Amino acid sequence: MDDASLRADMIEGLEHQIGEPIEPPVLTALQRVPRDPFVDDSPRDGVDGDDPHSLSLATLVRLVTALDAEEGDSVLVVGAGVGYSVAMLAEIAGARRVHAVDIDRAAVHAARSNLDTAGYGAVLVDRADGADGLPAYAPYDRILLETAVVEPPRPLREQLASGGRIVYPRGAGVQTVAAIEPSPADSAPDEDPAPAGFETVETHGPARLQPMLVDGEQPGAERNRTRREDAERAERGRQRRHGWEQDWIDWDERL
């Protein structure tokens, strides 16, 4: 079966799973973004897995559709993963208009490599704490979180342009894909779980993504896991005995 037929089957299966036709910009991106550069680690069908870089195609389509990005929009993706959804947004908004961050150094390297191979090397992928966003290039018309939160961290909300939109998996366990936009403080219904100054304008579901770690979520744990791992490795090295610090050898008995 040729690539065009495989794509057609994939899209037909996605529409059946989602229960409605895929929006034209998202459909075009699915048709144009090559799969091969991402295939080893790419988003897959079915329920999202335990791998934090794994994202089902159905969830990806829900997220990108809810984001409602247009050509020329400035887009920030929090959680670069393997770069597949980033490539889709680059196809929609333009590669130079899309920025992505990930706290995982290996994920950043993989995303950069995959995007370059796929022809989207102009996308900026940076290693940074997603909770802090990427203020150097703010404001953003669209911000997409590919990690679950109860509500987007304040720095991300502050980096959103006027009239912009944030999309994120809301909740713990099985989540709802939520799209929020700025609103007058008194306009959102009392039962709306959106943060103050925002209102929920769209929801889809379900989704099941890994949660974002935030300061204080795990007492005693370093927020930046890379720094924590480096510190633990250094401590193990410090405790390891070297050279003549090994157990003393009684040379009189050896001779």
Phi, psi and omega in degrees: 000131183283172185297320181297320179292320178297318179296317180299318178295318179299314182294319178298318178296322179295315180297324177293319181291319181284329178092012179198160179297148178282136180301144186309313181297321180289320178299315179298319179297318178299325181283331187264326184288122180293143182273329189305316181298339184250359196296325183296324183238016192289161171306143186231166179289163176096194182283143177303139184270187181280341177294122183295346179260006181259133184216126180293150180298324179297317178294318179301315180296319178299317181295310183293322178296314180296331181294327175056044179285152178233165178302131180093348177294143172273122189238135172243129176249122178261108186107083187291332183057224178267359175097001185293310179294327177297319178296320178299317180290328175295324178293325182280309188265337186110132188301322182284354180260359185247133177233146180222146177229150175209142181280345183268117183299320180295321178295320178298315180298315180296315181297315179300313181297313181296317181294320179296316179297323182281353179096016181241039183294345180285348177291134176274121175241120185237148174273115182203162176286115183302332179295339179266353182068211178218077189298336184299334183246008179289158006273164181244139176286329181220135175233125180245125174259124176255041178208142189281138176216158173288319172208150181299139178304151184304317180303324178292318179296324181286339180269004179275134178290158176301130182079010181278184183216139174246133177239135183203155172284116187263128173110188179239156183069236174279125188249172173248134174285117184244140173246126180236152178224154178299145179208161172303145187304329186261007185268336182282141177299152182300328183276357180289122181281004178296151179295162181304136180088003179227159174225148177281124182250349183196142174222147176218168177176177358270176174214160176212094181244162178294143180285152173281132174282138179230160179306130178086353181292321179237098183305132178085354180264136177293132182297317178274108186295330178295314178297320180297315180297320178297320180294318179295320179295319179296322180294320177297321179294322180295324183280342181288136181278145183231151170049230184284002172284350176296169180310138183297134178265127177277092184292336179297323180283331180287328186273000000 
